[in-house]
Amino acid sequence: MSGRRFLGLAILLLVLLPFVPLLLWSVSEQWFYPGLLPQKFGLRSWSYIFSTASSQIAGGLVQSIGLSGVTTCLSLLIGIPAGRALGLYSFAGKRLIALLLLLPVIVPPLCVSMGLHLWFIRLGLAETFFGVVLVHLSFCLPYTIFVLWGVFADYNPEFEEQARCLGAGRLQTLVRVTLPFIFPGLCLAALFSFLLSWSQYLSTLIIGGGKLLTLPILLFSLMDSGDRPVAAAVSLLFVLPALLVLLANGRLLGRQGLSGVR
């Protein structure tokens, strides 16, 4: 076995190893100390998740996917022009803007969510889907902008000028020139945004007021309930979409996909 394959196998095992106890718990009926394996196996937890009685879990999964998807799309729509402006142009106050973008990342999420909660109540955005999307954006948008800032710092806008000289319109230039050049950066920014939004618990609970039940909120409540098999099954269900997005992102980027992102 070559060194590269051995290293890849070792990394894969390190990544998958923490999920082995979760998998065992999800299919266990009885597991008592000091047994290394469950004394009795069963599919009660998975049957509960996919039964009509646990429609909250299915609803939480759909709600989480919707929130993360909308947040990612809005983050890219705002982040592309912002990253382009910061990456291609020099202007007064650029460092101040960078500092302001870092504040939601530096300040603890609890402080950010509690500070925004009062404003959202006054604006009628508390306990609404759009309000939760906005608070997710406050955490996701800085990462998106910083990634695209780095992409556009290495971008040459003269390619767009050449395309325009050859008769391409603005839309054609965007689709056939700009987007292909920044595509690896877009994938990376979308990955950051989706994973950050997907894992938000505290901000969703505070701004959503408990009315928007996402998978992280349901998972925390199940962990407190003491039903470990169901909590383990929901944990695996929580990890699966994020893992699929990560694999799809890696597939799109390819081996040389990040060569232009610094």
DAZIGI-V116451 format. One record per helix or strand of 2 or more residues. SS is the DSSP state (helix for helix, strand for strand). FROM is the first residue (numbers start at 1). TO is the last residue. If there is no record, write none. Layout:
BEGIN
ss->SS from->FROM to->TO
ss->SS from->FROM to->TO
END
This chain:
BEGIN
ss->helix from->3 to->26
ss->strand from->28 to->30
ss->strand from->40 to->41
ss->helix from->44 to->49
ss->helix from->52 to->88
ss->helix from->94 to->106
ss->helix from->109 to->123
ss->helix from->129 to->153
ss->helix from->158 to->165
ss->helix from->170 to->198
ss->helix from->202 to->208
ss->helix from->215 to->225
ss->helix from->228 to->253
END
